[in-house]
Amino acid sequence: MENYGTVVDVVEAGADPNGREPINPILEEHAGDDTLLVFPRGEYLMDGIWQLREFERFGIVGDGAVVRPPDGYSGYLFGFGINDRAVDLHFEGITFDITAPDTGIRPLHASIEDRLYVKDVTVRGLHDTDQDSFRFDVTSPDGEGVVENLRMPDGGVPQYLITACYVGDISVGQLTFRDCHIAGYPDNGIYASQANGPVHVIGGLYENNNVSNVRVSSDAVIRGVTVRSNQRIEGFNNVRGIRLRSGRNILVEDCDVEFSEVRRSGGAIVMHDDLQTAVVRNTRVRVDTDGVPAIIAKSPAHPLPDGAPGLRFENVEISGTAADDSAIVLDERESNELSGICIHQSGARRNGIRMIRSNDNRLRDSWIHVTGEPLVLQNSRTTRENVTMGKASPDDGNASCSELRLAASRTGTARNGG
């Protein structure tokens, strides 16, 4: 921090740390290039939007600092760049307090060419106005940004379609969300499917967000993420865990997706009809809600290019007590590779893998135990190598698929499916 040309303690500069007088004039007076504003512990009032549209190297760092809007406020607070040239933003250690009734804000809108860094930022309180929360964009193709340890645990009210974090189509550089916690938002946790640059979601917990907990398009990586739905929230009528919206070259890796309670859902991992290709590997999905697929790849909205690779699923484990429908659904998807698949679904009438008008697939080195049919081919073709299939027992509902697979191998209760 000492490397900034100008470092300003905002309290020493006249900011009220007791939340009575707005700090906007202090920000206006002292912000500029190569400048760091330090917020000591305290509560700071902002009475409306404050913007720094063009700069190079500017930072705000808090130490136990809480920023709050006026009660009943529903607008923006901090705006950086947006439509002008802004480079190198460091924003860290700020808690936004929206606990007052009818209060919900866009705490931070940052459209930065390069070196966007946001860390240890928290939103405290239920978002109960019709105003989306954060927006981040990296506006240069060679630019990079990181949003780390963003905490938004209190969510929003169902009647407003509030997005927690939005990445727009002007984002053309690389943006990474790392170890964030976003819960209970009515219209997506991370909504990054409009971005024209790669968006990576690494680690973190995303739970009980409506529409999608994590929503991306190409070229995205989702790695080490936990997605959880364990509440039936009135008005949350299509909860999806991970939604792959469009494009190609998306990787979902080493993730845990848990759907124990959900009001309605299109699937735990959903591949939209605009998606071309993706890889899901080393990932665990548990579904206990009836009729909800663990993985569903929808029929493509447009013909895929000739020779386009199919979807790939590697070392994917699906467990849980869900009844009805199928654990994996592939609809009019060609040339898919499934290897190391382990499925155990103990609810009634639950099928394993269902392929609909899907040809030239390869299923190998897999284990499928369900109460219904392990493999359902509707006008579809697949080759099978070392695939073991059998009937699931409802008594095994809480065990992991890998545990049950190991137990079955020891007792010889499975049958080979060809």
N, C-alpha and C positions, 0 to 999 in steps of 0.2 A: 504493500500500500504506500510505503514511503517513496516509491518511484514516481508518483504523480508530481507534476510541477507545482500544483497548488492543492493543498489539503485543508479543508474547512470543517471545523467542528460547528455544526449548525446551531447548537445551543449557545456557544460563545458568540456566534454571529447574530444572535437575537431570536432564534426559534423558541417557541414556548413548548417545553417538554411535558406540560401538564394538560395538554389537549384543549386549551381554552381559546387560543388565538390561532388562526390559520397560518400555515408555514409557506403558502404559495409565494408571497413576496420574497422570502428568504431564498427560496429555490431560484426564482427569477433573477435575483441580484447576483448570486454567487456561481451559478452553473456556467460551464464553458469548456473549451478544449483543455485536455490534459489536467482535468480537475476531479478530485474526489471529495464528495460530501459525506461526512461521518455523522451518524445519528446515534448519540449515546442512549442509554436506557431511558425510556419514557414513553409518553403517549403524545402523538402529533396529529393535529387536525388539518385535513385538506378540505377546502370548501368548494372544490371543483377541479376541473382538469387543469393540469400543468404540462406543457409540452416543451421539449427540446428537440427541434426538428433537424438541425444540422450540426454535427460535431465530429471531432476525432478524439477518442479516448476520454470517456467520462464515466464516473462511478458513483454509486450510492451504496454505502455499507452501514448496516445497523448492528448495534450490540444491545439486544433486548428491546429493540424499538418497535412500537406499535403505531401504525398509521390507521386513522379511521376517517370516514367521510361524515358529513352531517347526517343525523337521523333522517331516514326517508329518502336518501340520495340514491339515484339509479343511473349514474353516468360513468364517465371515465375518470381515472385519477392521473397516472403517469403515462405520457405518450412520448415515444422516442422514435425519431426518424420518420416513419410513416411514408411520406412521399418525397422526402429530401435525403441528401447524402449523410448518413450517419455510420460511423465506424468505431468499433471497440466500446461496447457497453458492458459494465460490470455492475450487477444489481444483486445485493446479498444481504441476508439477515434481517428481513423486514416481515412483520406480521400485519396483515390487514384485518381489521375488526369490523365485521358487518353484522354483529349480533343484534343490533337495533331492529325493530319491526319495519317491514317494508323498505329494507335496505339491501341493495345488491349492486355491485360495481364491476366494471372492467378495471381491475387493479393496475394492469400493466399491458400496454400495447407497444411492442418493440419490433420495428422493421429495420433491421441492421444489415449492412453490406457484409460485414465480416467481424469475427470476434464478439459474438453475442454470448454472454455468460450470466446466467441467473442461478443463484444457489440459496438454499435454506430460506425459502419464502413460504409463508403459511397464510391461508385464508381461514379465519375463525368466524363461525356463525353460518346459519342457514341462509342461502341465497334466495330471496323471496320477491324479486322484481324481474321484469322482462328485459334483462340485460345480460348478454353473454359475458363470460369471465375473460381469462387471458387470451391474447393473440400474440403469436411469435412468427416472424418471417426472417429468413436469411436471403437477402435480395441480390447477392452476387453469386454467379455459378461457382466461383472459387472460394466462396465464404463458408465459414463454419460457425455453428452455435451449439451451446450446451445449456440445457435446463436440468438442474440437478437438485434432488431432494425438495421438490415442490410438494407441499402438503395441502390437500383440499378435502378434509375428511367429513365435512358436514353437509355437502350436497346442496340441492335446490328443491323448491316446491314443484310438484308435478304439473301444475297448470301452466307453467312457462317453460318453453323448450330451450333451456339454458345449456350451452356447451361449456364444459370446464376449460379446455385448452383447444384453440383453433389454430391451424396452420393453413394459410391461404395460398392461392395460386401464384402470388408474387414471390413465394419462397422457392428459390431455385438452387440454393446452396444446400449444404448438409446440416441437418438439425438433429441433435440427439437428446432424448429425454432419458435421464438416468436416475433410478432409485426414487421415483415419485410415488405419491399415494393420493389417488383421486377416487372419491366415493360418492354415490348417490345423486349424480347429475341426470336431469331428465332427457338430455339430447347429446349423448356421447361424452365419454371421459376425455380421451384424446381423439380429436377429429382432424386427421391429417391427410385425408384422401384427396384433397384438392391441391396439395403441394406438387410443384413441378421439380423439386429437388428431393434427394433421399432423406427420409425421416427414419431414424432408428430409435427404438424403445428398448432400453436395456435395464433389466431389473425392475423392481417396484411392485406395488400392489394396486390393482384397479378392481373396484368391487361395487356391485349393485348400481351401475350406471345403465340408463336406458339406451336403446338403439344400438350402441356399441360401447364396450369398455375401452377398447383400443381399435381404431379404424385407420387403415393406411392403404396406400396404393404403391406402385413401384417407384423407386427401387428401395424397398424398406426391409429392415431387419428387426424382428421382435425376438429378443433373446433374454432368457432368465426371468421372465415376467410371470407373476401370479395374478390370475383373474378369478374373481369369486362372485358368485351370486347366491346369497343365502337369505334373502328377504323377498317376500311377496309385497311389492309396493304398489298401492292403488294408483292407476294411471300410467304405470310403466308397462306398456303392452307389447313391446317387442325387444326384449333384452337379449343381446348377443354378446358373447365374450370377446372374441377377436374377429374382426371383419376385414377381409381382404377385398377391397372395393374394385380395383381395376389395375390394368397393366400387367407386367411380368416381373420375373426376378425378385420375388418376395420370399424371404426366409423366415419361418417361425421355428425357433430352436430352443430346447431346454426350458419349456414353459409348463406351468401347471394351471389348468383350467378346471374350476369346480363349480358345478351347478347343482346345489342341494335344494334350493328353494327359488322359484321364479314364477311370476304370474303368467306370462306368456313369453315364448322365445322361438326364434327361427333357427337356433342352433348355437352350440358352444363355440365352434370355429366355423365361420361362414365364408365361403368363396362366392363372391357376387357374380352375376352373369356377365359383367364387363371384365372379369379377370381372365387373363390368358394362362399364365403359368405361375406355380409357386411350389415351395418345398416345405413340408412340415416334418421335423425330425426330433428325436429324443424328447418327446413331449408326452405329458400325461393329462388325460381328460377324464374327469369323473362326472357322470350325469345321473342324478336321482329323480329328475322330474320327467314324468311320463310324456311320451310323444316328442321329446326334444332330441334331435340327432346330436351326437358328439361332434361330427364333422359333416358338413354338407357342401358339395360343389354344385352350384346351380347351372342349368343349361345355358351355354353361351348365348348372349344376345346377338352376336354377330359371328359369322364364320371365322374360325381361327385360320391364320396363315398356313399354307401347305408346309408340312414338315415341322410345324410348331411342336415343341415337346409337351408331353402331358404333365399332369400333376405327379408329384413324388411324395410318398409318405414312408418315412424310415424310422423304425424303432418308436412307434407310437403305441401307447398303452391306454386302453379305454376300459373303465370299470364303472360300477354303480348299479343302482336298483331300478333304473328307468324301465318302464313298460312301453309297448307299442312302438311302431315305426322301426327305424334301424339305427345302429350305432354310426355307420358311415353310409352316406348316400352320394353317388356319383351320377349326375344326370347329363347325358349326351356329352360326356368327356371322353376323349380318345387317348389311347396310348399312355395310360397311367401306370406307374410303378408303385407297388405296395410291398414293402419288405419289413420283416421284424414287427409285424402287427400283432398285438395282443389285445383281445376283446373278451371281457366277461361282463355281461349285462343280465341281471337276474330277475328283472321284472317280466310280467307275463307278456307273451306275444312279441317279444323283442327279437328282431332279426340282427344279424351281424353286419355284413356288407351288402348293400343293394346297388346294382348297376342298371341303369336305364338307358337303352340305346347307346351303349358304351362299349367300344370294341378295342381289340389289340391291347388288352391290359395284361399285366403280369403280377401275380400274387405269389409270394414265396416266403419261406421261413417264418410262418405265422401260426397263431394259435387262436381259435375262435370258439368260445363257449357262450351260447345264448339260449334262451327258452324257445325262440322261434327257429327260423332257418339261418344257419351260419352264412350262407352265400345265396343271394337271390339275383338271378340273371334275367333281366327283362329285355329281350332282343339285344343281348350283349354277349361278348366273348372275352374270356380270360384264360390264360394258362396258369396252372398251379404247380408249385414245386415245394415239397416239404411243408404242407399245410395240414394242421391238425384241427379237427372240428369235433364238437360234442355238445351235449345238453348241459346248460347251467342249472344250478340248484339255487332256489330262493334263499336257502340258509347261508349262502356264501356272499350275500350282498355287500357286506362291509369290508371284505378282504380286497386287497389290491389284485390286479390281474396277474402280476408277476408272481405273487405268492401262490395263487391258485394254480397257475401254470406249473410251478415247481412241484406243488403237491400232487397234481395230476400225473406228472411225469414219474413220480415215485410210485404211485399206485397203479399206473397203467390204465386209468379210466377213460382216456381219450381215444378217439378213433381217427385214423388218418383219412383226410379228405382227398387225397390224390396229388 
